[in-house]
């Protein structure tokens, strides 16, 4: 099992939602979701 350093973990979570937005924009995974990065009501477990 790999454990990230604190700084790598923070970087991961800083990039996670913007990468989901990019992927969704590029591949149209969920048409009704337009801005995952700034959405306040999304459950991370459902994402």
Biopython code that builds the backbone (N, CA, C, O; Angstrom):
import numpy as np
from Bio.PDB.StructureBuilder import StructureBuilder

atoms = [
    (1, "UNK", "N", (0.843, -1.173, 0.000)),
    (1, "UNK", "CA", (0.000, 0.000, 0.000)),
    (1, "UNK", "C", (0.894, 1.244, 0.000)),
    (1, "UNK", "O", (1.856, 1.340, 0.763)),
    (2, "UNK", "N", (0.556, 2.176, -0.861)),
    (2, "UNK", "CA", (1.323, 3.402, -0.993)),
    (2, "UNK", "C", (0.658, 4.514, -0.187)),
    (2, "UNK", "O", (-0.549, 4.730, -0.299)),
    (3, "UNK", "N", (1.436, 5.208, 0.614)),
    (3, "UNK", "CA", (0.931, 6.338, 1.375)),
    (3, "UNK", "C", (1.584, 7.602, 0.847)),
    (3, "UNK", "O", (2.809, 7.696, 0.762)),
    (4, "UNK", "N", (0.755, 8.568, 0.494)),
    (4, "UNK", "CA", (1.274, 9.833, -0.021)),
    (4, "UNK", "C", (1.756, 10.719, 1.115)),
    (4, "UNK", "O", (1.238, 10.663, 2.230)),
    (5, "UNK", "N", (2.741, 11.523, 0.818)),
    (5, "UNK", "CA", (3.155, 12.522, 1.801)),
    (5, "UNK", "C", (2.024, 13.537, 1.945)),
    (5, "UNK", "O", (1.111, 13.570, 1.119)),
    (6, "UNK", "N", (2.077, 14.347, 2.966)),
    (6, "UNK", "CA", (1.032, 15.342, 3.184)),
    (6, "UNK", "C", (0.935, 16.303, 2.000)),
    (6, "UNK", "O", (-0.166, 16.638, 1.562)),
    (7, "UNK", "N", (2.070, 16.744, 1.487)),
    (7, "UNK", "CA", (2.043, 17.690, 0.358)),
    (7, "UNK", "C", (1.510, 17.021, -0.911)),
    (7, "UNK", "O", (0.779, 17.649, -1.676)),
    (8, "UNK", "N", (1.869, 15.752, -1.143)),
    (8, "UNK", "CA", (1.343, 15.035, -2.303)),
    (8, "UNK", "C", (-0.149, 14.774, -2.160)),
    (8, "UNK", "O", (-0.886, 14.846, -3.144)),
    (9, "UNK", "N", (-0.598, 14.475, -0.963)),
    (9, "UNK", "CA", (-2.025, 14.279, -0.717)),
    (9, "UNK", "C", (-2.806, 15.559, -0.973)),
    (9, "UNK", "O", (-3.883, 15.520, -1.569)),
    (10, "UNK", "N", (-2.282, 16.678, -0.535)),
    (10, "UNK", "CA", (-2.945, 17.959, -0.780)),
    (10, "UNK", "C", (-2.992, 18.253, -2.275)),
    (10, "UNK", "O", (-4.020, 18.697, -2.786)),
    (11, "UNK", "N", (-1.898, 18.011, -2.977)),
    (11, "UNK", "CA", (-1.860, 18.226, -4.416)),
    (11, "UNK", "C", (-2.892, 17.341, -5.120)),
    (11, "UNK", "O", (-3.590, 17.796, -6.026)),
    (12, "UNK", "N", (-2.985, 16.090, -4.705)),
    (12, "UNK", "CA", (-3.968, 15.172, -5.285)),
    (12, "UNK", "C", (-5.377, 15.744, -5.151)),
    (12, "UNK", "O", (-6.117, 15.810, -6.133)),
    (13, "UNK", "N", (-5.743, 16.152, -3.958)),
    (13, "UNK", "CA", (-7.101, 16.665, -3.743)),
    (13, "UNK", "C", (-7.316, 18.034, -4.381)),
    (13, "UNK", "O", (-8.449, 18.380, -4.714)),
    (14, "UNK", "N", (-6.261, 18.815, -4.557)),
    (14, "UNK", "CA", (-6.384, 20.092, -5.278)),
    (14, "UNK", "C", (-6.651, 19.861, -6.766)),
    (14, "UNK", "O", (-7.331, 20.661, -7.409)),
    (15, "UNK", "N", (-6.114, 18.766, -7.311)),
    (15, "UNK", "CA", (-6.242, 18.482, -8.738)),
    (15, "UNK", "C", (-7.399, 17.551, -9.102)),
    (15, "UNK", "O", (-7.818, 17.503, -10.258)),
    (16, "UNK", "N", (-7.910, 16.818, -8.126)),
    (16, "UNK", "CA", (-8.893, 15.766, -8.369)),
    (16, "UNK", "C", (-10.154, 16.280, -9.069)),
    (16, "UNK", "O", (-10.511, 15.771, -10.131)),
    (17, "UNK", "N", (-10.821, 17.256, -8.508)),
    (17, "UNK", "CA", (-12.058, 17.753, -9.113)),
    (17, "UNK", "C", (-11.824, 18.478, -10.435)),
    (17, "UNK", "O", (-12.596, 18.274, -11.372)),
    (18, "UNK", "N", (-10.782, 19.325, -10.553)),
    (18, "UNK", "CA", (-10.527, 19.916, -11.873)),
    (18, "UNK", "C", (-10.244, 18.859, -12.949)),
    (18, "UNK", "O", (-10.636, 19.036, -14.102)),
    (19, "UNK", "N", (-9.576, 17.775, -12.586)),
    (19, "UNK", "CA", (-9.349, 16.704, -13.560)),
    (19, "UNK", "C", (-10.652, 16.012, -13.948)),
    (19, "UNK", "O", (-10.830, 15.616, -15.100)),
    (20, "UNK", "N", (-11.557, 15.868, -12.992)),
    (20, "UNK", "CA", (-12.878, 15.308, -13.310)),
    (20, "UNK", "C", (-13.632, 16.232, -14.255)),
    (20, "UNK", "O", (-14.291, 15.763, -15.184)),
    (21, "UNK", "N", (-13.542, 17.548, -14.029)),
    (21, "UNK", "CA", (-14.178, 18.510, -14.938)),
    (21, "UNK", "C", (-13.597, 18.379, -16.346)),
    (21, "UNK", "O", (-14.342, 18.344, -17.326)),
    (22, "UNK", "N", (-12.284, 18.307, -16.448)),
    (22, "UNK", "CA", (-11.642, 18.171, -17.749)),
    (22, "UNK", "C", (-12.118, 16.893, -18.453)),
    (22, "UNK", "O", (-12.482, 16.919, -19.628)),
    (23, "UNK", "N", (-12.108, 15.790, -17.724)),
    (23, "UNK", "CA", (-12.522, 14.517, -18.302)),
    (23, "UNK", "C", (-13.970, 14.575, -18.762)),
    (23, "UNK", "O", (-14.300, 14.095, -19.846)),
    (24, "UNK", "N", (-14.830, 15.158, -17.945)),
    (24, "UNK", "CA", (-16.242, 15.258, -18.306)),
    (24, "UNK", "C", (-16.434, 16.171, -19.514)),
    (24, "UNK", "O", (-17.238, 15.864, -20.394)),
    (25, "UNK", "N", (-15.717, 17.277, -19.571)),
    (25, "UNK", "CA", (-15.802, 18.173, -20.729)),
    (25, "UNK", "C", (-15.329, 17.472, -22.002)),
    (25, "UNK", "O", (-15.919, 17.627, -23.071)),
    (26, "UNK", "N", (-14.280, 16.720, -21.867)),
    (26, "UNK", "CA", (-13.662, 16.075, -23.036)),
    (26, "UNK", "C", (-14.471, 14.882, -23.537)),
    (26, "UNK", "O", (-14.613, 14.689, -24.744)),
    (27, "UNK", "N", (-15.007, 14.072, -22.599)),
    (27, "UNK", "CA", (-15.646, 12.816, -22.977)),
    (27, "UNK", "C", (-17.154, 12.782, -22.724)),
    (27, "UNK", "O", (-17.806, 11.778, -23.009)),
    (28, "UNK", "N", (-17.713, 13.877, -22.190)),
    (28, "UNK", "CA", (-19.163, 13.992, -21.980)),
    (28, "UNK", "C", (-19.725, 12.815, -21.173)),
    (28, "UNK", "O", (-20.703, 12.181, -21.569)),
    (29, "UNK", "N", (-19.089, 12.544, -20.045)),
    (29, "UNK", "CA", (-19.502, 11.439, -19.192)),
    (29, "UNK", "C", (-20.859, 11.741, -18.568)),
    (29, "UNK", "O", (-21.757, 10.900, -18.600)),
    (30, "UNK", "N", (-21.011, 12.920, -18.007)),
    (30, "UNK", "CA", (-22.274, 13.343, -17.391)),
    (30, "UNK", "C", (-22.653, 14.696, -17.971)),
    (30, "UNK", "O", (-22.102, 15.717, -17.562)),
    (31, "UNK", "N", (-23.572, 14.721, -18.905)),
    (31, "UNK", "CA", (-23.960, 15.957, -19.590)),
    (31, "UNK", "C", (-24.529, 17.013, -18.636)),
    (31, "UNK", "O", (-24.289, 18.206, -18.819)),
    (32, "UNK", "N", (-25.275, 16.580, -17.632)),
    (32, "UNK", "CA", (-25.943, 17.538, -16.736)),
    (32, "UNK", "C", (-25.000, 18.146, -15.694)),
    (32, "UNK", "O", (-25.359, 19.125, -15.039)),
    (33, "UNK", "N", (-23.813, 17.586, -15.534)),
    (33, "UNK", "CA", (-22.845, 18.117, -14.572)),
    (33, "UNK", "C", (-21.887, 19.023, -15.331)),
    (33, "UNK", "O", (-21.167, 18.570, -16.221)),
    (34, "UNK", "N", (-21.879, 20.306, -14.976)),
    (34, "UNK", "CA", (-21.062, 21.269, -15.706)),
    (34, "UNK", "C", (-19.837, 21.750, -14.940)),
    (34, "UNK", "O", (-18.843, 22.133, -15.557)),
    (35, "UNK", "N", (-19.882, 21.739, -13.605)),
    (35, "UNK", "CA", (-18.767, 22.304, -12.836)),
    (35, "UNK", "C", (-18.587, 21.538, -11.526)),
    (35, "UNK", "O", (-19.081, 21.955, -10.479)),
    (36, "UNK", "N", (-17.887, 20.437, -11.598)),
    (36, "UNK", "CA", (-17.641, 19.605, -10.421)),
    (36, "UNK", "C", (-16.762, 20.340, -9.413)),
    (36, "UNK", "O", (-16.960, 20.213, -8.205)),
    (37, "UNK", "N", (-15.798, 21.104, -9.905)),
    (37, "UNK", "CA", (-14.833, 21.772, -9.038)),
    (37, "UNK", "C", (-15.499, 22.689, -8.028)),
    (37, "UNK", "O", (-15.081, 22.741, -6.872)),
    (38, "UNK", "N", (-16.529, 23.412, -8.447)),
    (38, "UNK", "CA", (-17.153, 24.394, -7.564)),
    (38, "UNK", "C", (-18.512, 23.963, -7.023)),
    (38, "UNK", "O", (-19.160, 24.730, -6.310)),
    (39, "UNK", "N", (-18.947, 22.768, -7.344)),
    (39, "UNK", "CA", (-20.239, 22.276, -6.854)),
    (39, "UNK", "C", (-20.161, 22.032, -5.345)),
    (39, "UNK", "O", (-19.205, 21.435, -4.850)),
    (40, "UNK", "N", (-21.157, 22.492, -4.642)),
    (40, "UNK", "CA", (-21.162, 22.355, -3.186)),
    (40, "UNK", "C", (-21.947, 21.123, -2.720)),
    (40, "UNK", "O", (-21.761, 20.661, -1.594)),
    (41, "UNK", "N", (-22.809, 20.598, -3.565)),
    (41, "UNK", "CA", (-23.708, 19.538, -3.120)),
    (41, "UNK", "C", (-23.334, 18.148, -3.634)),
    (41, "UNK", "O", (-24.161, 17.238, -3.567)),
    (42, "UNK", "N", (-22.132, 17.958, -4.137)),
    (42, "UNK", "CA", (-21.705, 16.653, -4.616)),
    (42, "UNK", "C", (-21.026, 15.880, -3.503)),
    (42, "UNK", "O", (-20.139, 16.389, -2.816)),
    (43, "UNK", "N", (-21.461, 14.643, -3.340)),
    (43, "UNK", "CA", (-20.852, 13.745, -2.353)),
    (43, "UNK", "C", (-19.605, 13.124, -2.987)),
    (43, "UNK", "O", (-19.718, 12.462, -4.019)),
    (44, "UNK", "N", (-18.423, 13.316, -2.402)),
    (44, "UNK", "CA", (-17.188, 12.758, -2.980)),
    (44, "UNK", "C", (-17.268, 11.251, -3.206)),
    (44, "UNK", "O", (-16.638, 10.733, -4.129)),
    (45, "UNK", "N", (-18.032, 10.541, -2.379)),
    (45, "UNK", "CA", (-18.153, 9.081, -2.564)),
    (45, "UNK", "C", (-18.936, 8.759, -3.824)),
    (45, "UNK", "O", (-18.709, 7.715, -4.435)),
    (46, "UNK", "N", (-19.861, 9.640, -4.230)),
    (46, "UNK", "CA", (-20.635, 9.408, -5.442)),
    (46, "UNK", "C", (-19.865, 9.812, -6.687)),
    (46, "UNK", "O", (-20.094, 9.261, -7.763)),
    (47, "UNK", "N", (-18.960, 10.762, -6.553)),
    (47, "UNK", "CA", (-18.164, 11.209, -7.695)),
    (47, "UNK", "C", (-17.300, 10.077, -8.144)),
    (47, "UNK", "O", (-16.537, 10.223, -9.100)),
]
sb = StructureBuilder()
sb.init_structure("model")
sb.init_model(0)
sb.init_chain("A")
sb.init_seg("    ")
for serial, (resi, resn, name, xyz) in enumerate(atoms, 1):
    if name == "N":
        sb.init_residue(resn, " ", resi, " ")
    sb.init_atom(name, np.array(xyz, "f"), 0.0, 1.0, " ", f" {name:<3s}", serial, name[0])
structure = sb.get_structure()
